Amino acid sequence: MNFKGVILIAEDSPTQAAKLKYLLTNDGYNVISAPNGKVALNKIYEQEVDLVISDIVMPEMNGCDLCNAIKEDNVIHSVPVLLLTSVNESDYLFASLKAGADFFITKPYKDDVLLSKVNVIITNYRKGVPVIGDKEKTLCEFVELLETKNGIKKAYNFFTSTFNYLKEQNQFQENSEGKLREVNESLSKVLKDITDSINYAKSIQRALLPKNNEIKSLFPESFILFKPRDIVSGDFYWLAHRDKKTYFALADCTGHGVPGGFMSMLGIAYLDEIIGNNPAIRADELLNTLRHNVIVSLHHSEEMSQSKDGMDISLIIVDWDKNEIEYSGAYSSLYLIRNKQLNEYKGDKMPIGLHIRKQPFKMQIIPFLKGDSFYLFTDGYVDQFGGPNNKKFKHMPLKNLLLNIAHMAMSEQYEILDNKIEEWKGDSNQVDDITMAGIHFGEKTLEL
């Protein structure tokens, strides 16, 4: 490789200095460096150089002062100076132009552009292109500059350089905007495909849930408040009827959205299978079987203690001949309002899934009377943040609310509960799926 000349780099950033040195050395130049203008000036006196490449903003002596010192010195004034600058350093730029800077390159620069301009400057010291900011306050000084030696030539080079720079920046912006549009179009298509798939999963999930007319045929005085947080829900409700018994469950699966949705569909499928194989099964036995099936399906083992996949559930089996309800629950409670009093039946403190506690689920027998109202719900309602202090709704306010509206028709209760949680939520995000069911044993229900 032919030796092309000696270049001095004045740059306070070690990273930028190393980058420049590597680039210029590979192109055939001998490179020396200095951390500021003061050190650079001393090195120019010590060693003859063909070009000074200087950053503008540096400690002790900046690039403008270095350029001015070089151009005012009778010995080294002919050494060309190339300034590396940012477009927001226009004050420095004009000062460097007055000091006689031969050319400038804006950062970030392209390697081939820098090398090309370095070669031009070293070939002809007087063919640099100075740069200046476009602030109005510099106009008077600019007129004065025109009257200096080579002032008109410098002004011409300045405007030419500025035009070329703006043209290059405009082309870069157009290219960037084009690429951005392509990325946005691609992302929009991917998002649409994902959303379409999730909406299809929602359709499948809704098809598996009991229809409103099915519920009303067995519980004519009832409501289902179902408010998924996402397109698909991790909550689900389930209904079946065999002989003189009606089975109803309301569950909250691990997570929400798509993961919870898949778990809910698994739960519905297993409940249907269990009842299909054994219609006479008791509530506690049903949950025990459901837990076993979920653990086997998810390949849970005793060693997989970190796995929390599963569900919380409230299950009732209404025996119409005995006028009683079998209740079993996994981390879920059942509320009964009778004669303006609320009784809470608590489920076992273990989920349908792998847990440190793995005991058989318990069953509670509850005789039902005319006028009784039962409520099943997931924790989404009571855990919703909102209100004046952005706190959880909690269980006690829900109990009081249900006591105040229990005498109303179920359709009215639905509206009040829905409006209340929306009012409570306000501008806050919904934190979880919300599901609640109310069943009233009035005349319409008991005469079936």
Helices and strands as residue ranges (DSSP letters): E 5-10, H 14-26, E 29-34, H 37-46, E 51-55, H 63-72, E 81-85, H 90-99, E 103-106, H 111-123, G 136-138, H 139-146, H 151-208, H 212-218, E 222-227, E 235-242, E 245-253, H 257-277, H 283-297, E 310-319, E 324-330, E 333-338, E 341-346, E 352-353, E 364-367, E 373-377, E 385-386, E 391-392, H 395-405, H 410-425, E 434-440, H 443-446
